[in-house]
């Protein structure tokens, strides 16, 4: 998980005095999965972010801006499954700014590919 998003979530966990076990119980995300996410061994999915956002009590999609970086693979190309789920969730929650940001990234990547062809 990228540092900015991780810090945001940790901040809210500290405010609420939550540990991984508390977050797990509130989100229905297995504690081992939470541990792997926070230790950068697994990527956070958009649906997991929605569960965490809901548990914190924030409006749906309010942490999406910080998630955009997660839509890229380690080689800095768009990760198709994370970005498509993220884009769908953005549209579902009326997060047009974040949706447009990821669409621009997709179009830019595709245009680079087309120019090489």
Backbone as XML, in Angstrom:
<?xml version="1.0"?>
<chain id="A" units="angstrom">
  <residue number="1" name="UNK">
    <atom name="N" x="0.852" y="-1.169" z="0.000"/>
    <atom name="CA" x="0.000" y="0.000" z="0.000"/>
    <atom name="C" x="0.896" y="1.229" z="0.000"/>
  </residue>
  <residue number="2" name="UNK">
    <atom name="N" x="0.505" y="2.252" z="-0.719"/>
    <atom name="CA" x="1.345" y="3.444" z="-0.778"/>
    <atom name="C" x="1.357" y="4.162" z="0.571"/>
  </residue>
  <residue number="3" name="UNK">
    <atom name="N" x="2.421" y="4.907" z="0.795"/>
    <atom name="CA" x="2.669" y="5.505" z="2.110"/>
    <atom name="C" x="1.578" y="6.484" z="2.542"/>
  </residue>
  <residue number="4" name="UNK">
    <atom name="N" x="1.088" y="7.311" z="1.629"/>
    <atom name="CA" x="0.077" y="8.311" z="1.999"/>
    <atom name="C" x="-1.218" y="7.645" z="2.462"/>
  </residue>
  <residue number="5" name="UNK">
    <atom name="N" x="-1.664" y="6.635" z="1.739"/>
    <atom name="CA" x="-2.887" y="5.923" z="2.110"/>
    <atom name="C" x="-2.689" y="5.171" z="3.420"/>
  </residue>
  <residue number="6" name="UNK">
    <atom name="N" x="-1.549" y="4.527" z="3.554"/>
    <atom name="CA" x="-1.233" y="3.798" z="4.780"/>
    <atom name="C" x="-1.261" y="4.733" z="5.993"/>
  </residue>
  <residue number="7" name="UNK">
    <atom name="N" x="-0.650" y="5.892" z="5.853"/>
    <atom name="CA" x="-0.622" y="6.855" z="6.958"/>
    <atom name="C" x="-2.020" y="7.366" z="7.304"/>
  </residue>
  <residue number="8" name="UNK">
    <atom name="N" x="-2.836" y="7.600" z="6.302"/>
    <atom name="CA" x="-4.219" y="8.041" z="6.540"/>
    <atom name="C" x="-4.981" y="6.997" z="7.360"/>
  </residue>
  <residue number="9" name="UNK">
    <atom name="N" x="-4.899" y="5.755" z="6.930"/>
    <atom name="CA" x="-5.624" y="4.689" z="7.629"/>
    <atom name="C" x="-5.068" y="4.509" z="9.038"/>
  </residue>
  <residue number="10" name="UNK">
    <atom name="N" x="-3.749" y="4.515" z="9.174"/>
    <atom name="CA" x="-3.135" y="4.385" z="10.497"/>
    <atom name="C" x="-3.558" y="5.534" z="11.416"/>
  </residue>
  <residue number="11" name="UNK">
    <atom name="N" x="-3.657" y="6.731" z="10.853"/>
    <atom name="CA" x="-4.087" y="7.899" z="11.626"/>
    <atom name="C" x="-5.483" y="7.674" z="12.222"/>
  </residue>
  <residue number="12" name="UNK">
    <atom name="N" x="-6.393" y="7.208" z="11.387"/>
    <atom name="CA" x="-7.753" y="6.952" z="11.877"/>
    <atom name="C" x="-7.781" y="5.795" z="12.870"/>
  </residue>
  <residue number="13" name="UNK">
    <atom name="N" x="-6.921" y="4.812" z="12.662"/>
    <atom name="CA" x="-6.833" y="3.702" z="13.618"/>
    <atom name="C" x="-6.334" y="4.216" z="14.972"/>
  </residue>
  <residue number="14" name="UNK">
    <atom name="N" x="-5.349" y="5.109" z="14.958"/>
    <atom name="CA" x="-4.829" y="5.675" z="16.205"/>
    <atom name="C" x="-5.886" y="6.509" z="16.917"/>
  </residue>
  <residue number="15" name="UNK">
    <atom name="N" x="-6.622" y="7.313" z="16.171"/>
    <atom name="CA" x="-7.679" y="8.137" z="16.758"/>
    <atom name="C" x="-8.698" y="7.259" z="17.482"/>
  </residue>
  <residue number="16" name="UNK">
    <atom name="N" x="-9.028" y="6.127" z="16.862"/>
    <atom name="CA" x="-10.026" y="5.221" z="17.430"/>
    <atom name="C" x="-9.423" y="4.173" z="18.363"/>
  </residue>
  <residue number="17" name="UNK">
    <atom name="N" x="-8.093" y="4.228" z="18.519"/>
    <atom name="CA" x="-7.388" y="3.269" z="19.371"/>
    <atom name="C" x="-7.630" y="1.830" z="18.914"/>
  </residue>
  <residue number="18" name="UNK">
    <atom name="N" x="-7.541" y="1.617" z="17.593"/>
    <atom name="CA" x="-7.758" y="0.301" z="17.003"/>
    <atom name="C" x="-6.425" y="-0.366" z="16.692"/>
  </residue>
  <residue number="19" name="UNK">
    <atom name="N" x="-6.407" y="-1.676" z="16.771"/>
    <atom name="CA" x="-5.288" y="-2.464" z="16.274"/>
    <atom name="C" x="-5.789" y="-3.265" z="15.073"/>
  </residue>
  <residue number="20" name="UNK">
    <atom name="N" x="-4.946" y="-4.137" z="14.527"/>
    <atom name="CA" x="-5.346" y="-4.920" z="13.357"/>
    <atom name="C" x="-6.563" y="-5.796" z="13.654"/>
  </residue>
  <residue number="21" name="UNK">
    <atom name="N" x="-6.611" y="-6.337" z="14.864"/>
    <atom name="CA" x="-7.734" y="-7.202" z="15.237"/>
    <atom name="C" x="-9.048" y="-6.418" z="15.236"/>
  </residue>
  <residue number="22" name="UNK">
    <atom name="N" x="-9.015" y="-5.200" z="15.747"/>
    <atom name="CA" x="-10.222" y="-4.359" z="15.753"/>
    <atom name="C" x="-10.650" y="-4.039" z="14.325"/>
  </residue>
  <residue number="23" name="UNK">
    <atom name="N" x="-9.675" y="-3.648" z="13.495"/>
    <atom name="CA" x="-9.990" y="-3.325" z="12.100"/>
    <atom name="C" x="-10.545" y="-4.539" z="11.376"/>
  </residue>
  <residue number="24" name="UNK">
    <atom name="N" x="-9.993" y="-5.690" z="11.658"/>
    <atom name="CA" x="-10.470" y="-6.933" z="11.059"/>
    <atom name="C" x="-11.929" y="-7.194" z="11.425"/>
  </residue>
  <residue number="25" name="UNK">
    <atom name="N" x="-12.245" y="-7.041" z="12.699"/>
    <atom name="CA" x="-13.621" y="-7.291" z="13.168"/>
    <atom name="C" x="-14.604" y="-6.303" z="12.552"/>
  </residue>
  <residue number="26" name="UNK">
    <atom name="N" x="-14.185" y="-5.062" z="12.382"/>
    <atom name="CA" x="-15.082" y="-4.027" z="11.857"/>
    <atom name="C" x="-15.261" y="-4.099" z="10.344"/>
  </residue>
  <residue number="27" name="UNK">
    <atom name="N" x="-14.296" y="-4.677" z="9.659"/>
    <atom name="CA" x="-14.333" y="-4.696" z="8.188"/>
    <atom name="C" x="-14.649" y="-6.057" z="7.600"/>
  </residue>
  <residue number="28" name="UNK">
    <atom name="N" x="-14.579" y="-7.090" z="8.421"/>
    <atom name="CA" x="-14.734" y="-8.459" z="7.947"/>
    <atom name="C" x="-13.635" y="-8.837" z="6.949"/>
  </residue>
  <residue number="29" name="UNK">
    <atom name="N" x="-12.450" y="-8.233" z="7.148"/>
    <atom name="CA" x="-11.258" y="-8.601" z="6.392"/>
    <atom name="C" x="-10.401" y="-9.401" z="7.360"/>
  </residue>
  <residue number="30" name="UNK">
    <atom name="N" x="-9.983" y="-10.582" z="6.963"/>
    <atom name="CA" x="-9.220" y="-11.446" z="7.871"/>
    <atom name="C" x="-7.971" y="-10.720" z="8.377"/>
  </residue>
  <residue number="31" name="UNK">
    <atom name="N" x="-7.662" y="-10.928" z="9.650"/>
    <atom name="CA" x="-6.529" y="-10.243" z="10.270"/>
    <atom name="C" x="-5.208" y="-10.516" z="9.556"/>
  </residue>
  <residue number="32" name="UNK">
    <atom name="N" x="-5.022" y="-11.722" z="9.047"/>
    <atom name="CA" x="-3.775" y="-12.017" z="8.329"/>
    <atom name="C" x="-3.696" y="-11.219" z="7.030"/>
  </residue>
  <residue number="33" name="UNK">
    <atom name="N" x="-4.840" y="-10.998" z="6.402"/>
    <atom name="CA" x="-4.893" y="-10.185" z="5.183"/>
    <atom name="C" x="-4.549" y="-8.732" z="5.509"/>
  </residue>
  <residue number="34" name="UNK">
    <atom name="N" x="-5.085" y="-8.231" z="6.607"/>
    <atom name="CA" x="-4.781" y="-6.861" z="7.035"/>
    <atom name="C" x="-3.291" y="-6.728" z="7.315"/>
  </residue>
  <residue number="35" name="UNK">
    <atom name="N" x="-2.736" y="-7.698" z="7.991"/>
    <atom name="CA" x="-1.305" y="-7.675" z="8.293"/>
    <atom name="C" x="-0.476" y="-7.656" z="7.006"/>
  </residue>
  <residue number="36" name="UNK">
    <atom name="N" x="-0.830" y="-8.492" z="6.037"/>
    <atom name="CA" x="-0.090" y="-8.528" z="4.761"/>
    <atom name="C" x="-0.209" y="-7.191" z="4.016"/>
  </residue>
  <residue number="37" name="UNK">
    <atom name="N" x="-1.379" y="-6.574" z="4.079"/>
    <atom name="CA" x="-1.577" y="-5.278" z="3.420"/>
    <atom name="C" x="-0.693" y="-4.220" z="4.075"/>
  </residue>
  <residue number="38" name="UNK">
    <atom name="N" x="-0.726" y="-4.158" z="5.400"/>
    <atom name="CA" x="0.035" y="-3.132" z="6.117"/>
    <atom name="C" x="1.544" y="-3.383" z="6.072"/>
  </residue>
  <residue number="39" name="UNK">
    <atom name="N" x="1.950" y="-4.600" z="5.785"/>
    <atom name="CA" x="3.376" y="-4.917" z="5.653"/>
    <atom name="C" x="3.826" y="-4.953" z="4.195"/>
  </residue>
  <residue number="40" name="UNK">
    <atom name="N" x="3.001" y="-4.408" z="3.315"/>
    <atom name="CA" x="3.300" y="-4.320" z="1.879"/>
    <atom name="C" x="3.594" y="-5.658" z="1.231"/>
  </residue>
  <residue number="41" name="UNK">
    <atom name="N" x="2.934" y="-6.690" z="1.695"/>
    <atom name="CA" x="3.074" y="-8.011" z="1.081"/>
    <atom name="C" x="1.883" y="-8.333" z="0.179"/>
  </residue>
  <residue number="42" name="UNK">
    <atom name="N" x="0.843" y="-7.491" z="0.249"/>
    <atom name="CA" x="-0.359" y="-7.680" z="-0.550"/>
    <atom name="C" x="-0.949" y="-6.307" z="-0.829"/>
  </residue>
  <residue number="43" name="UNK">
    <atom name="N" x="-1.513" y="-6.160" z="-2.028"/>
    <atom name="CA" x="-2.151" y="-4.892" z="-2.375"/>
    <atom name="C" x="-3.563" y="-4.824" z="-1.789"/>
  </residue>
  <residue number="44" name="UNK">
    <atom name="N" x="-3.933" y="-3.643" z="-1.397"/>
    <atom name="CA" x="-5.288" y="-3.368" z="-0.929"/>
    <atom name="C" x="-6.205" y="-3.296" z="-2.150"/>
  </residue>
  <residue number="45" name="UNK">
    <atom name="N" x="-7.346" y="-3.954" z="-2.091"/>
    <atom name="CA" x="-8.297" y="-3.882" z="-3.201"/>
    <atom name="C" x="-9.257" y="-2.716" z="-2.969"/>
  </residue>
  <residue number="46" name="UNK">
    <atom name="N" x="-9.893" y="-2.225" z="-4.017"/>
    <atom name="CA" x="-10.877" y="-1.158" z="-3.834"/>
    <atom name="C" x="-12.011" y="-1.562" z="-2.878"/>
  </residue>
  <residue number="47" name="UNK">
    <atom name="N" x="-12.454" y="-2.803" z="-2.932"/>
    <atom name="CA" x="-13.543" y="-3.211" z="-2.026"/>
    <atom name="C" x="-13.069" y="-3.241" z="-0.575"/>
  </residue>
  <residue number="48" name="UNK">
    <atom name="N" x="-11.799" y="-3.620" z="-0.346"/>
    <atom name="CA" x="-11.260" y="-3.579" z="1.017"/>
    <atom name="C" x="-11.145" y="-2.135" z="1.499"/>
  </residue>
  <residue number="49" name="UNK">
    <atom name="N" x="-10.740" y="-1.242" z="0.606"/>
    <atom name="CA" x="-10.673" y="0.174" z="0.966"/>
    <atom name="C" x="-12.058" y="0.688" z="1.341"/>
  </residue>
  <residue number="50" name="UNK">
    <atom name="N" x="-13.072" y="0.286" z="0.597"/>
    <atom name="CA" x="-14.443" y="0.697" z="0.916"/>
    <atom name="C" x="-14.861" y="0.197" z="2.292"/>
  </residue>
  <residue number="51" name="UNK">
    <atom name="N" x="-14.499" y="-1.027" z="2.626"/>
    <atom name="CA" x="-14.835" y="-1.575" z="3.939"/>
    <atom name="C" x="-14.129" y="-0.804" z="5.051"/>
  </residue>
  <residue number="52" name="UNK">
    <atom name="N" x="-12.871" y="-0.473" z="4.828"/>
    <atom name="CA" x="-12.109" y="0.272" z="5.822"/>
    <atom name="C" x="-12.676" y="1.684" z="5.977"/>
  </residue>
  <residue number="53" name="UNK">
    <atom name="N" x="-12.968" y="2.335" z="4.863"/>
    <atom name="CA" x="-13.542" y="3.678" z="4.888"/>
    <atom name="C" x="-14.858" y="3.684" z="5.654"/>
  </residue>
  <residue number="54" name="UNK">
    <atom name="N" x="-15.683" y="2.684" z="5.405"/>
    <atom name="CA" x="-16.963" y="2.562" z="6.094"/>
    <atom name="C" x="-16.759" y="2.363" z="7.596"/>
  </residue>
  <residue number="55" name="UNK">
    <atom name="N" x="-15.810" y="1.500" z="7.974"/>
    <atom name="CA" x="-15.541" y="1.239" z="9.384"/>
    <atom name="C" x="-15.068" y="2.505" z="10.102"/>
  </residue>
  <residue number="56" name="UNK">
    <atom name="N" x="-14.254" y="3.292" z="9.414"/>
    <atom name="CA" x="-13.738" y="4.535" z="9.994"/>
    <atom name="C" x="-14.869" y="5.545" z="10.169"/>
  </residue>
  <residue number="57" name="UNK">
    <atom name="N" x="-15.892" y="5.424" z="9.332"/>
    <atom name="CA" x="-17.021" y="6.347" z="9.408"/>
    <atom name="C" x="-16.915" y="7.515" z="8.449"/>
  </residue>
  <residue number="58" name="UNK">
    <atom name="N" x="-16.076" y="7.370" z="7.442"/>
    <atom name="CA" x="-15.927" y="8.415" z="6.431"/>
    <atom name="C" x="-16.917" y="8.182" z="5.293"/>
  </residue>
  <residue number="59" name="UNK">
    <atom name="N" x="-17.245" y="9.246" z="4.550"/>
    <atom name="CA" x="-18.121" y="9.071" z="3.391"/>
    <atom name="C" x="-17.497" y="8.124" z="2.362"/>
  </residue>
  <residue number="60" name="UNK">
    <atom name="N" x="-18.331" y="7.381" z="1.670"/>
    <atom name="CA" x="-17.862" y="6.436" z="0.650"/>
    <atom name="C" x="-16.973" y="7.149" z="-0.364"/>
  </residue>
  <residue number="61" name="UNK">
    <atom name="N" x="-15.821" y="6.546" z="-0.632"/>
    <atom name="CA" x="-14.917" y="7.081" z="-1.633"/>
    <atom name="C" x="-14.009" y="8.202" z="-1.157"/>
  </residue>
  <residue number="62" name="UNK">
    <atom name="N" x="-14.105" y="8.584" z="0.096"/>
    <atom name="CA" x="-13.329" y="9.739" z="0.554"/>
    <atom name="C" x="-11.819" y="9.494" z="0.597"/>
  </residue>
  <residue number="63" name="UNK">
    <atom name="N" x="-11.388" y="8.244" z="0.563"/>
    <atom name="CA" x="-9.947" y="7.940" z="0.527"/>
    <atom name="C" x="-9.484" y="7.526" z="-0.869"/>
  </residue>
  <residue number="64" name="UNK">
    <atom name="N" x="-10.358" y="7.633" z="-1.868"/>
    <atom name="CA" x="-10.017" y="7.204" z="-3.219"/>
    <atom name="C" x="-8.835" y="7.978" z="-3.810"/>
  </residue>
  <residue number="65" name="UNK">
    <atom name="N" x="-8.737" y="9.253" z="-3.487"/>
    <atom name="CA" x="-7.639" y="10.050" z="-4.034"/>
    <atom name="C" x="-6.291" y="9.400" z="-3.705"/>
  </residue>
  <residue number="66" name="UNK">
    <atom name="N" x="-6.187" y="8.849" z="-2.505"/>
    <atom name="CA" x="-4.937" y="8.235" z="-2.059"/>
    <atom name="C" x="-4.743" y="6.835" z="-2.644"/>
  </residue>
  <residue number="67" name="UNK">
    <atom name="N" x="-5.800" y="6.269" z="-3.213"/>
    <atom name="CA" x="-5.729" y="4.905" z="-3.749"/>
    <atom name="C" x="-5.179" y="4.848" z="-5.174"/>
  </residue>
  <residue number="68" name="UNK">
    <atom name="N" x="-5.225" y="5.938" z="-5.906"/>
    <atom name="CA" x="-4.878" y="5.932" z="-7.333"/>
    <atom name="C" x="-3.533" y="5.259" z="-7.596"/>
  </residue>
  <residue number="69" name="UNK">
    <atom name="N" x="-2.567" y="5.499" z="-6.749"/>
    <atom name="CA" x="-1.237" y="4.893" z="-6.909"/>
    <atom name="C" x="-1.304" y="3.363" z="-6.894"/>
  </residue>
  <residue number="70" name="UNK">
    <atom name="N" x="-2.289" y="2.811" z="-6.194"/>
    <atom name="CA" x="-2.455" y="1.359" z="-6.110"/>
    <atom name="C" x="-2.902" y="0.742" z="-7.435"/>
  </residue>
  <residue number="71" name="UNK">
    <atom name="N" x="-3.352" y="1.567" z="-8.358"/>
    <atom name="CA" x="-3.834" y="1.082" z="-9.649"/>
    <atom name="C" x="-2.705" y="0.756" z="-10.622"/>
  </residue>
  <residue number="72" name="UNK">
    <atom name="N" x="-1.477" y="0.898" z="-10.160"/>
    <atom name="CA" x="-0.322" y="0.624" z="-11.008"/>
    <atom name="C" x="0.411" y="-0.609" z="-10.511"/>
  </residue>
  <residue number="73" name="UNK">
    <atom name="N" x="0.932" y="-1.374" z="-11.457"/>
    <atom name="CA" x="1.762" y="-2.541" z="-11.136"/>
    <atom name="C" x="3.136" y="-2.059" z="-10.708"/>
  </residue>
  <residue number="74" name="UNK">
    <atom name="N" x="3.939" y="-2.983" z="-10.243"/>
    <atom name="CA" x="5.292" y="-2.640" z="-9.824"/>
    <atom name="C" x="6.124" y="-2.065" z="-10.961"/>
  </residue>
  <residue number="75" name="UNK">
    <atom name="N" x="5.812" y="-2.432" z="-12.196"/>
    <atom name="CA" x="6.552" y="-1.901" z="-13.351"/>
    <atom name="C" x="5.924" y="-0.615" z="-13.886"/>
  </residue>
  <residue number="76" name="UNK">
    <atom name="N" x="5.048" y="-0.003" z="-13.093"/>
    <atom name="CA" x="4.426" y="1.296" z="-13.369"/>
    <atom name="C" x="3.445" y="1.295" z="-14.529"/>
  </residue>
  <residue number="77" name="UNK">
    <atom name="N" x="2.939" y="0.137" z="-14.902"/>
    <atom name="CA" x="1.864" y="0.091" z="-15.888"/>
    <atom name="C" x="0.541" y="-0.068" z="-15.138"/>
  </residue>
  <residue number="78" name="UNK">
    <atom name="N" x="-0.529" y="0.271" z="-15.795"/>
    <atom name="CA" x="-1.850" y="0.161" z="-15.169"/>
    <atom name="C" x="-2.130" y="-1.300" z="-14.840"/>
  </residue>
  <residue number="79" name="UNK">
    <atom name="N" x="-2.535" y="-1.551" z="-13.605"/>
    <atom name="CA" x="-2.950" y="-2.895" z="-13.194"/>
    <atom name="C" x="-4.429" y="-3.006" z="-13.561"/>
  </residue>
  <residue number="80" name="UNK">
    <atom name="N" x="-4.724" y="-3.849" z="-14.537"/>
    <atom name="CA" x="-6.065" y="-3.869" z="-15.122"/>
    <atom name="C" x="-7.179" y="-4.196" z="-14.135"/>
  </residue>
  <residue number="81" name="UNK">
    <atom name="N" x="-7.022" y="-5.223" z="-13.312"/>
    <atom name="CA" x="-8.132" y="-5.594" z="-12.423"/>
    <atom name="C" x="-8.343" y="-4.560" z="-11.314"/>
  </residue>
  <residue number="82" name="UNK">
    <atom name="N" x="-7.251" y="-4.065" z="-10.705"/>
    <atom name="CA" x="-7.428" y="-3.055" z="-9.646"/>
    <atom name="C" x="-7.972" y="-1.759" z="-10.217"/>
  </residue>
  <residue number="83" name="UNK">
    <atom name="N" x="-7.459" y="-1.336" z="-11.373"/>
    <atom name="CA" x="-7.907" y="-0.063" z="-11.932"/>
    <atom name="C" x="-9.351" y="-0.135" z="-12.436"/>
  </residue>
  <residue number="84" name="UNK">
    <atom name="N" x="-9.749" y="-1.266" z="-13.005"/>
    <atom name="CA" x="-11.133" y="-1.364" z="-13.489"/>
    <atom name="C" x="-12.115" y="-1.421" z="-12.318"/>
  </residue>
  <residue number="85" name="UNK">
    <atom name="N" x="-11.771" y="-2.147" z="-11.261"/>
    <atom name="CA" x="-12.639" y="-2.180" z="-10.077"/>
    <atom name="C" x="-12.682" y="-0.799" z="-9.431"/>
  </residue>
  <residue number="86" name="UNK">
    <atom name="N" x="-11.537" y="-0.132" z="-9.373"/>
    <atom name="CA" x="-11.467" y="1.203" z="-8.792"/>
    <atom name="C" x="-12.314" y="2.184" z="-9.598"/>
  </residue>
  <residue number="87" name="UNK">
    <atom name="N" x="-12.199" y="2.138" z="-10.912"/>
    <atom name="CA" x="-12.970" y="3.033" z="-11.776"/>
    <atom name="C" x="-14.470" y="2.792" z="-11.582"/>
  </residue>
  <residue number="88" name="UNK">
    <atom name="N" x="-14.865" y="1.534" z="-11.519"/>
    <atom name="CA" x="-16.270" y="1.192" z="-11.287"/>
    <atom name="C" x="-16.746" y="1.772" z="-9.951"/>
  </residue>
  <residue number="89" name="UNK">
    <atom name="N" x="-15.938" y="1.593" z="-8.898"/>
    <atom name="CA" x="-16.317" y="2.098" z="-7.576"/>
    <atom name="C" x="-16.382" y="3.627" z="-7.559"/>
  </residue>
  <residue number="90" name="UNK">
    <atom name="N" x="-15.476" y="4.272" z="-8.290"/>
    <atom name="CA" x="-15.513" y="5.734" z="-8.386"/>
    <atom name="C" x="-16.841" y="6.199" z="-8.976"/>
  </residue>
  <residue number="91" name="UNK">
    <atom name="N" x="-17.227" y="5.568" z="-10.060"/>
    <atom name="CA" x="-18.473" y="5.959" z="-10.722"/>
    <atom name="C" x="-19.677" y="5.643" z="-9.835"/>
  </residue>
  <residue number="92" name="UNK">
    <atom name="N" x="-19.638" y="4.530" z="-9.159"/>
    <atom name="CA" x="-20.723" y="4.128" z="-8.262"/>
    <atom name="C" x="-20.904" y="5.123" z="-7.116"/>
  </residue>
  <residue number="93" name="UNK">
    <atom name="N" x="-19.785" y="5.679" z="-6.644"/>
    <atom name="CA" x="-19.824" y="6.595" z="-5.498"/>
    <atom name="C" x="-19.737" y="8.070" z="-5.886"/>
  </residue>
  <residue number="94" name="UNK">
    <atom name="N" x="-19.866" y="8.363" z="-7.179"/>
    <atom name="CA" x="-19.876" y="9.753" z="-7.635"/>
    <atom name="C" x="-18.549" y="10.467" z="-7.480"/>
  </residue>
  <residue number="95" name="UNK">
    <atom name="N" x="-17.459" y="9.726" z="-7.550"/>
    <atom name="CA" x="-16.120" y="10.306" z="-7.388"/>
    <atom name="C" x="-15.531" y="10.584" z="-8.772"/>
  </residue>
  <residue number="96" name="UNK">
    <atom name="N" x="-16.052" y="11.613" z="-9.435"/>
    <atom name="CA" x="-15.666" y="11.916" z="-10.810"/>
    <atom name="C" x="-14.222" y="12.360" z="-10.951"/>
  </residue>
  <residue number="97" name="UNK">
    <atom name="N" x="-13.712" y="13.108" z="-9.985"/>
    <atom name="CA" x="-12.326" y="13.593" z="-10.069"/>
    <atom name="C" x="-11.364" y="12.409" z="-10.110"/>
  </residue>
  <residue number="98" name="UNK">
    <atom name="N" x="-11.545" y="11.463" z="-9.182"/>
    <atom name="CA" x="-10.669" y="10.303" z="-9.133"/>
    <atom name="C" x="-10.854" y="9.423" z="-10.363"/>
  </residue>
  <residue number="99" name="UNK">
    <atom name="N" x="-12.106" y="9.286" z="-10.818"/>
    <atom name="CA" x="-12.380" y="8.504" z="-12.036"/>
    <atom name="C" x="-11.661" y="9.120" z="-13.230"/>
  </residue>
  <residue number="100" name="UNK">
    <atom name="N" x="-11.736" y="10.420" z="-13.359"/>
    <atom name="CA" x="-11.067" y="11.092" z="-14.480"/>
    <atom name="C" x="-9.555" y="10.956" z="-14.395"/>
  </residue>
  <residue number="101" name="UNK">
    <atom name="N" x="-9.012" y="10.967" z="-13.188"/>
    <atom name="CA" x="-7.568" y="10.806" z="-13.034"/>
    <atom name="C" x="-7.114" y="9.436" z="-13.532"/>
  </residue>
  <residue number="102" name="UNK">
    <atom name="N" x="-7.850" y="8.393" z="-13.184"/>
    <atom name="CA" x="-7.442" y="7.048" z="-13.609"/>
    <atom name="C" x="-7.701" y="6.862" z="-15.110"/>
  </residue>
  <residue number="103" name="UNK">
    <atom name="N" x="-8.764" y="7.467" z="-15.620"/>
    <atom name="CA" x="-9.041" y="7.396" z="-17.062"/>
    <atom name="C" x="-7.904" y="8.066" z="-17.838"/>
  </residue>
  <residue number="104" name="UNK">
    <atom name="N" x="-7.435" y="9.207" z="-17.362"/>
    <atom name="CA" x="-6.314" y="9.887" z="-18.018"/>
    <atom name="C" x="-5.069" y="9.011" z="-18.030"/>
  </residue>
  <residue number="105" name="UNK">
    <atom name="N" x="-4.813" y="8.322" z="-16.930"/>
    <atom name="CA" x="-3.652" y="7.426" z="-16.866"/>
    <atom name="C" x="-3.790" y="6.273" z="-17.852"/>
  </residue>
  <residue number="106" name="UNK">
    <atom name="N" x="-4.982" y="5.719" z="-17.952"/>
    <atom name="CA" x="-5.238" y="4.617" z="-18.880"/>
    <atom name="C" x="-5.053" y="5.088" z="-20.324"/>
  </residue>
  <residue number="107" name="UNK">
    <atom name="N" x="-5.618" y="6.248" z="-20.633"/>
    <atom name="CA" x="-5.492" y="6.781" z="-21.993"/>
    <atom name="C" x="-4.041" y="7.100" z="-22.338"/>
  </residue>
  <residue number="108" name="UNK">
    <atom name="N" x="-3.312" y="7.654" z="-21.373"/>
    <atom name="CA" x="-1.900" y="7.964" z="-21.618"/>
    <atom name="C" x="-1.102" y="6.687" z="-21.869"/>
  </residue>
  <residue number="109" name="UNK">
    <atom name="N" x="-1.357" y="5.665" z="-21.069"/>
    <atom name="CA" x="-0.640" y="4.401" z="-21.262"/>
    <atom name="C" x="-0.978" y="3.781" z="-22.606"/>
  </residue>
  <residue number="110" name="UNK">
    <atom name="N" x="-2.266" y="3.807" z="-22.966"/>
    <atom name="CA" x="-2.675" y="3.232" z="-24.253"/>
    <atom name="C" x="-2.104" y="4.014" z="-25.425"/>
  </residue>
  <residue number="111" name="UNK">
    <atom name="N" x="-2.011" y="5.324" z="-25.295"/>
    <atom name="CA" x="-1.472" y="6.122" z="-26.397"/>
    <atom name="C" x="0.023" y="5.838" z="-26.573"/>
  </residue>
  <residue number="112" name="UNK">
    <atom name="N" x="0.756" y="5.583" z="-25.478"/>
    <atom name="CA" x="2.170" y="5.220" z="-25.590"/>
    <atom name="C" x="2.300" y="3.888" z="-26.342"/>
  </residue>
  <residue number="113" name="UNK">
    <atom name="N" x="1.418" y="2.960" z="-26.020"/>
    <atom name="CA" x="1.447" y="1.648" z="-26.674"/>
    <atom name="C" x="1.138" y="1.795" z="-28.165"/>
  </residue>
  <residue number="114" name="UNK">
    <atom name="N" x="0.136" y="2.614" z="-28.485"/>
    <atom name="CA" x="-0.249" y="2.779" z="-29.886"/>
    <atom name="C" x="0.845" y="3.472" z="-30.696"/>
  </residue>
  <residue number="115" name="UNK">
    <atom name="N" x="1.557" y="4.419" z="-30.077"/>
    <atom name="CA" x="2.636" y="5.114" z="-30.791"/>
    <atom name="C" x="3.800" y="4.188" z="-31.099"/>
  </residue>
  <residue number="116" name="UNK">
    <atom name="N" x="4.000" y="3.163" z="-30.234"/>
    <atom name="CA" x="5.085" y="2.203" z="-30.473"/>
    <atom name="C" x="4.729" y="1.212" z="-31.561"/>
  </residue>
  <residue number="117" name="UNK">
    <atom name="N" x="3.446" y="1.016" z="-31.811"/>
    <atom name="CA" x="3.002" y="0.002" z="-32.798"/>
    <atom name="C" x="3.254" y="0.449" z="-34.210"/>
  </residue>
</chain>
